[in-house]
Amino acid sequence: MKPLAEMYRDQIIRSVVPDRPAMCYPVSKPEALADVCNLLADGYEAKRLLRAKGWGQVGMTVLEIAQLLPCAPQRPARKKKGKR
């Protein structure tokens, strides 16, 4: 798990069980929690990169920034090969 994802893991656990250290608390589905934490970390990094490239304003969500992006250019259609 990435360090940023571990930070999210600790925050999630501490928000549910505030009286115990997050690393000491047993999680019933650690893979599912790790997946959620990795998604949060990826979203944070994606937003940071998009902002660094000049897209969006401070405080916008990833979805709002993605809606600002132009459509990707269309690839030319590939010619179909005939039967030999």
VMD Tcl script that builds the backbone (N, CA, C; Angstrom):
set m [mol new atoms 252]
animate dup $m
set s [atomselect $m all]
$s set {name element resname resid chain x y z} {
  {N N MET 1 A 0.849 -1.171 0.000}
  {CA C MET 1 A 0.000 0.000 0.000}
  {C C MET 1 A 0.895 1.235 0.000}
  {N N LYS 2 A 0.524 2.225 -0.777}
  {CA C LYS 2 A 1.286 3.472 -0.843}
  {C C LYS 2 A 1.168 4.232 0.481}
  {N N PRO 3 A 2.148 5.063 0.809}
  {CA C PRO 3 A 2.079 5.834 2.063}
  {C C PRO 3 A 0.812 6.691 2.161}
  {N N LEU 4 A 0.411 7.294 1.044}
  {CA C LEU 4 A -0.798 8.119 1.066}
  {C C LEU 4 A -2.028 7.252 1.338}
  {N N ALA 5 A -2.061 6.056 0.754}
  {CA C ALA 5 A -3.178 5.137 0.996}
  {C C ALA 5 A -3.202 4.697 2.459}
  {N N GLU 6 A -2.026 4.490 3.045}
  {CA C GLU 6 A -1.966 4.120 4.466}
  {C C GLU 6 A -2.484 5.256 5.338}
  {N N MET 7 A -2.220 6.491 4.946}
  {CA C MET 7 A -2.743 7.632 5.691}
  {C C MET 7 A -4.270 7.614 5.667}
  {N N TYR 8 A -4.853 7.342 4.476}
  {CA C TYR 8 A -6.310 7.262 4.374}
  {C C TYR 8 A -6.845 6.100 5.213}
  {N N ARG 9 A -6.136 4.971 5.221}
  {CA C ARG 9 A -6.546 3.821 6.027}
  {C C ARG 9 A -6.623 4.205 7.496}
  {N N ASP 10 A -5.591 4.865 7.973}
  {CA C ASP 10 A -5.566 5.278 9.379}
  {C C ASP 10 A -6.697 6.254 9.684}
  {N N GLN 11 A -6.964 7.184 8.793}
  {CA C GLN 11 A -8.037 8.154 9.021}
  {C C GLN 11 A -9.402 7.478 9.058}
  {N N ILE 12 A -9.613 6.506 8.148}
  {CA C ILE 12 A -10.894 5.797 8.126}
  {C C ILE 12 A -11.094 5.016 9.414}
  {N N ILE 13 A -10.084 4.284 9.829}
  {CA C ILE 13 A -10.208 3.477 11.049}
  {C C ILE 13 A -10.392 4.374 12.263}
  {N N ARG 14 A -9.616 5.451 12.353}
  {CA C ARG 14 A -9.739 6.352 13.510}
  {C C ARG 14 A -11.081 7.056 13.557}
  {N N SER 15 A -11.721 7.249 12.395}
  {CA C SER 15 A -13.041 7.887 12.407}
  {C C SER 15 A -14.110 6.941 12.943}
  {N N VAL 16 A -13.869 5.635 12.847}
  {CA C VAL 16 A -14.819 4.644 13.346}
  {C C VAL 16 A -14.479 4.220 14.779}
  {N N VAL 17 A -13.201 4.042 15.062}
  {CA C VAL 17 A -12.745 3.586 16.368}
  {C C VAL 17 A -11.712 4.580 16.880}
  {N N PRO 18 A -12.148 5.677 17.497}
  {CA C PRO 18 A -11.197 6.732 17.871}
  {C C PRO 18 A -10.328 6.408 19.084}
  {N N ASP 19 A -10.675 5.389 19.874}
  {CA C ASP 19 A -9.941 5.155 21.114}
  {C C ASP 19 A -8.792 4.153 20.983}
  {N N ARG 20 A -8.543 3.627 19.753}
  {CA C ARG 20 A -7.448 2.673 19.571}
  {C C ARG 20 A -6.579 3.129 18.407}
  {N N PRO 21 A -5.270 2.826 18.472}
  {CA C PRO 21 A -4.418 3.143 17.325}
  {C C PRO 21 A -4.895 2.372 16.090}
  {N N ALA 22 A -4.867 3.018 14.949}
  {CA C ALA 22 A -5.398 2.424 13.728}
  {C C ALA 22 A -4.666 1.146 13.342}
  {N N MET 23 A -3.358 1.088 13.551}
  {CA C MET 23 A -2.600 -0.100 13.154}
  {C C MET 23 A -2.895 -1.301 14.060}
  {N N CYS 24 A -3.423 -1.066 15.245}
  {CA C CYS 24 A -3.718 -2.161 16.167}
  {C C CYS 24 A -5.135 -2.697 16.010}
  {N N TYR 25 A -5.947 -2.013 15.247}
  {CA C TYR 25 A -7.344 -2.437 15.120}
  {C C TYR 25 A -7.485 -3.505 14.039}
  {N N PRO 26 A -8.104 -4.655 14.361}
  {CA C PRO 26 A -8.286 -5.701 13.344}
  {C C PRO 26 A -9.374 -5.307 12.353}
  {N N VAL 27 A -9.110 -5.497 11.080}
  {CA C VAL 27 A -10.058 -5.166 10.022}
  {C C VAL 27 A -10.574 -6.472 9.442}
  {N N SER 28 A -11.896 -6.586 9.274}
  {CA C SER 28 A -12.454 -7.859 8.807}
  {C C SER 28 A -12.171 -8.113 7.329}
  {N N LYS 29 A -12.082 -7.071 6.522}
  {CA C LYS 29 A -11.787 -7.219 5.091}
  {C C LYS 29 A -10.650 -6.269 4.705}
  {N N PRO 30 A -9.410 -6.627 5.029}
  {CA C PRO 30 A -8.285 -5.724 4.767}
  {C C PRO 30 A -8.072 -5.446 3.283}
  {N N GLU 31 A -8.382 -6.409 2.402}
  {CA C GLU 31 A -8.203 -6.176 0.958}
  {C C GLU 31 A -9.173 -5.117 0.461}
  {N N ALA 32 A -10.414 -5.173 0.929}
  {CA C ALA 32 A -11.422 -4.185 0.513}
  {C C ALA 32 A -11.039 -2.794 1.020}
  {N N LEU 33 A -10.571 -2.714 2.259}
  {CA C LEU 33 A -10.150 -1.424 2.804}
  {C C LEU 33 A -8.946 -0.888 2.038}
  {N N ALA 34 A -8.010 -1.764 1.699}
  {CA C ALA 34 A -6.834 -1.344 0.929}
  {C C ALA 34 A -7.241 -0.838 -0.447}
  {N N ASP 35 A -8.216 -1.495 -1.083}
  {CA C ASP 35 A -8.697 -1.038 -2.393}
  {C C ASP 35 A -9.294 0.367 -2.311}
  {N N VAL 36 A -10.114 0.596 -1.295}
  {CA C VAL 36 A -10.724 1.918 -1.117}
  {C C VAL 36 A -9.646 2.965 -0.858}
  {N N CYS 37 A -8.695 2.641 -0.018}
  {CA C CYS 37 A -7.623 3.586 0.314}
  {C C CYS 37 A -6.758 3.890 -0.905}
  {N N ASN 38 A -6.469 2.872 -1.718}
  {CA C ASN 38 A -5.704 3.100 -2.945}
  {C C ASN 38 A -6.479 3.963 -3.934}
  {N N LEU 39 A -7.798 3.763 -4.028}
  {CA C LEU 39 A -8.616 4.616 -4.900}
  {C C LEU 39 A -8.591 6.071 -4.434}
  {N N LEU 40 A -8.686 6.279 -3.128}
  {CA C LEU 40 A -8.615 7.644 -2.592}
  {C C LEU 40 A -7.258 8.282 -2.896}
  {N N ALA 41 A -6.192 7.517 -2.710}
  {CA C ALA 41 A -4.845 8.034 -2.973}
  {C C ALA 41 A -4.662 8.339 -4.457}
  {N N ASP 42 A -5.163 7.456 -5.335}
  {CA C ASP 42 A -5.059 7.697 -6.777}
  {C C ASP 42 A -5.839 8.937 -7.185}
  {N N GLY 43 A -7.029 9.111 -6.610}
  {CA C GLY 43 A -7.831 10.300 -6.912}
  {C C GLY 43 A -7.128 11.579 -6.478}
  {N N TYR 44 A -6.508 11.532 -5.317}
  {CA C TYR 44 A -5.765 12.693 -4.831}
  {C C TYR 44 A -4.616 13.033 -5.780}
  {N N GLU 45 A -3.862 12.009 -6.182}
  {CA C GLU 45 A -2.723 12.231 -7.079}
  {C C GLU 45 A -3.184 12.699 -8.459}
  {N N ALA 46 A -4.276 12.127 -8.967}
  {CA C ALA 46 A -4.800 12.543 -10.267}
  {C C ALA 46 A -5.220 14.012 -10.216}
  {N N LYS 47 A -5.880 14.397 -9.161}
  {CA C LYS 47 A -6.313 15.795 -9.008}
  {C C LYS 47 A -5.103 16.727 -8.920}
  {N N ARG 48 A -4.089 16.294 -8.184}
  {CA C ARG 48 A -2.882 17.112 -8.053}
  {C C ARG 48 A -2.206 17.304 -9.412}
  {N N LEU 49 A -2.104 16.218 -10.191}
  {CA C LEU 49 A -1.475 16.305 -11.507}
  {C C LEU 49 A -2.282 17.179 -12.469}
  {N N LEU 50 A -3.586 17.017 -12.462}
  {CA C LEU 50 A -4.428 17.839 -13.341}
  {C C LEU 50 A -4.302 19.318 -12.976}
  {N N ARG 51 A -4.294 19.619 -11.671}
  {CA C ARG 51 A -4.142 21.013 -11.243}
  {C C ARG 51 A -2.777 21.551 -11.663}
  {N N ALA 52 A -1.734 20.734 -11.575}
  {CA C ALA 52 A -0.389 21.162 -11.966}
  {C C ALA 52 A -0.315 21.441 -13.464}
  {N N LYS 53 A -1.150 20.771 -14.243}
  {CA C LYS 53 A -1.170 20.980 -15.694}
  {C C LYS 53 A -2.135 22.086 -16.103}
  {N N GLY 54 A -2.699 22.781 -15.122}
  {CA C GLY 54 A -3.530 23.947 -15.415}
  {C C GLY 54 A -5.015 23.690 -15.535}
  {N N TRP 55 A -5.479 22.516 -15.182}
  {CA C TRP 55 A -6.898 22.214 -15.280}
  {C C TRP 55 A -7.568 22.413 -13.937}
  {N N GLY 56 A -8.713 23.064 -13.941}
  {CA C GLY 56 A -9.532 23.204 -12.742}
  {C C GLY 56 A -9.073 24.300 -11.803}
  {N N GLN 57 A -9.878 24.482 -10.787}
  {CA C GLN 57 A -9.634 25.476 -9.750}
  {C C GLN 57 A -9.430 24.760 -8.415}
  {N N VAL 58 A -8.845 25.443 -7.467}
  {CA C VAL 58 A -8.677 24.891 -6.127}
  {C C VAL 58 A -10.063 24.605 -5.551}
  {N N GLY 59 A -10.216 23.432 -4.974}
  {CA C GLY 59 A -11.482 23.069 -4.352}
  {C C GLY 59 A -12.418 22.264 -5.244}
  {N N MET 60 A -12.082 22.122 -6.535}
  {CA C MET 60 A -12.931 21.347 -7.431}
  {C C MET 60 A -12.697 19.858 -7.194}
  {N N THR 61 A -13.747 19.066 -7.451}
  {CA C THR 61 A -13.608 17.615 -7.334}
  {C C THR 61 A -12.948 17.070 -8.595}
  {N N VAL 62 A -12.518 15.809 -8.520}
  {CA C VAL 62 A -11.918 15.157 -9.690}
  {C C VAL 62 A -12.938 15.107 -10.824}
  {N N LEU 63 A -14.189 14.826 -10.502}
  {CA C LEU 63 A -15.238 14.764 -11.519}
  {C C LEU 63 A -15.413 16.118 -12.207}
  {N N GLU 64 A -15.437 17.193 -11.438}
  {CA C GLU 64 A -15.580 18.526 -12.029}
  {C C GLU 64 A -14.405 18.854 -12.937}
  {N N ILE 65 A -13.203 18.485 -12.535}
  {CA C ILE 65 A -12.027 18.740 -13.368}
  {C C ILE 65 A -12.079 17.892 -14.629}
  {N N ALA 66 A -12.476 16.619 -14.495}
  {CA C ALA 66 A -12.558 15.733 -15.659}
  {C C ALA 66 A -13.575 16.258 -16.673}
  {N N GLN 67 A -14.634 16.887 -16.215}
  {CA C GLN 67 A -15.639 17.438 -17.120}
  {C C GLN 67 A -15.098 18.616 -17.923}
  {N N LEU 68 A -14.035 19.244 -17.457}
  {CA C LEU 68 A -13.417 20.356 -18.185}
  {C C LEU 68 A -12.513 19.886 -19.324}
  {N N LEU 69 A -12.052 18.641 -19.239}
  {CA C LEU 69 A -11.095 18.137 -20.232}
  {C C LEU 69 A -11.749 17.984 -21.600}
  {N N PRO 70 A -11.008 18.304 -22.657}
  {CA C PRO 70 A -11.562 18.115 -24.000}
  {C C PRO 70 A -11.612 16.629 -24.348}
  {N N CYS 71 A -12.439 16.299 -25.313}
  {CA C CYS 71 A -12.510 14.920 -25.787}
  {C C CYS 71 A -11.194 14.563 -26.472}
  {N N ALA 72 A -10.829 13.321 -26.382}
  {CA C ALA 72 A -9.608 12.853 -27.039}
  {C C ALA 72 A -9.813 12.873 -28.550}
  {N N PRO 73 A -8.760 13.160 -29.313}
  {CA C PRO 73 A -8.920 13.146 -30.766}
  {C C PRO 73 A -9.270 11.745 -31.247}
  {N N GLN 74 A -10.110 11.694 -32.284}
  {CA C GLN 74 A -10.525 10.404 -32.831}
  {C C GLN 74 A -9.405 9.805 -33.656}
  {N N ARG 75 A -9.216 8.523 -33.512}
  {CA C ARG 75 A -8.223 7.823 -34.323}
  {C C ARG 75 A -8.838 7.554 -35.688}
  {N N PRO 76 A -8.027 7.598 -36.728}
  {CA C PRO 76 A -8.569 7.228 -38.019}
  {C C PRO 76 A -8.978 5.759 -38.025}
  {N N ALA 77 A -10.046 5.467 -38.748}
  {CA C ALA 77 A -10.541 4.096 -38.791}
  {C C ALA 77 A -9.510 3.187 -39.454}
  {N N ARG 78 A -9.335 2.008 -38.907}
  {CA C ARG 78 A -8.396 1.051 -39.485}
  {C C ARG 78 A -9.053 0.378 -40.680}
  {N N LYS 79 A -8.254 0.162 -41.700}
  {CA C LYS 79 A -8.764 -0.534 -42.878}
  {C C LYS 79 A -8.856 -2.014 -42.549}
  {N N LYS 80 A -9.960 -2.617 -42.985}
  {CA C LYS 80 A -10.148 -4.038 -42.750}
  {C C LYS 80 A -9.349 -4.817 -43.794}
  {N N LYS 81 A -8.727 -5.852 -43.312}
  {CA C LYS 81 A -7.967 -6.708 -44.224}
  {C C LYS 81 A -8.934 -7.689 -44.864}
  {N N GLY 82 A -8.795 -7.895 -46.149}
  {CA C GLY 82 A -9.632 -8.833 -46.851}
  {C C GLY 82 A -9.191 -10.258 -46.621}
  {N N LYS 83 A -10.094 -11.184 -46.920}
  {CA C LYS 83 A -9.741 -12.597 -46.798}
  {C C LYS 83 A -8.807 -12.994 -47.905}
  {N N ARG 84 A -7.905 -13.850 -47.600}
  {CA C ARG 84 A -6.957 -14.335 -48.615}
  {C C ARG 84 A -7.295 -15.733 -49.008}
}
mol reanalyze $m
mol bondsrecalc $m
mol representation Tube
mol addrep $m
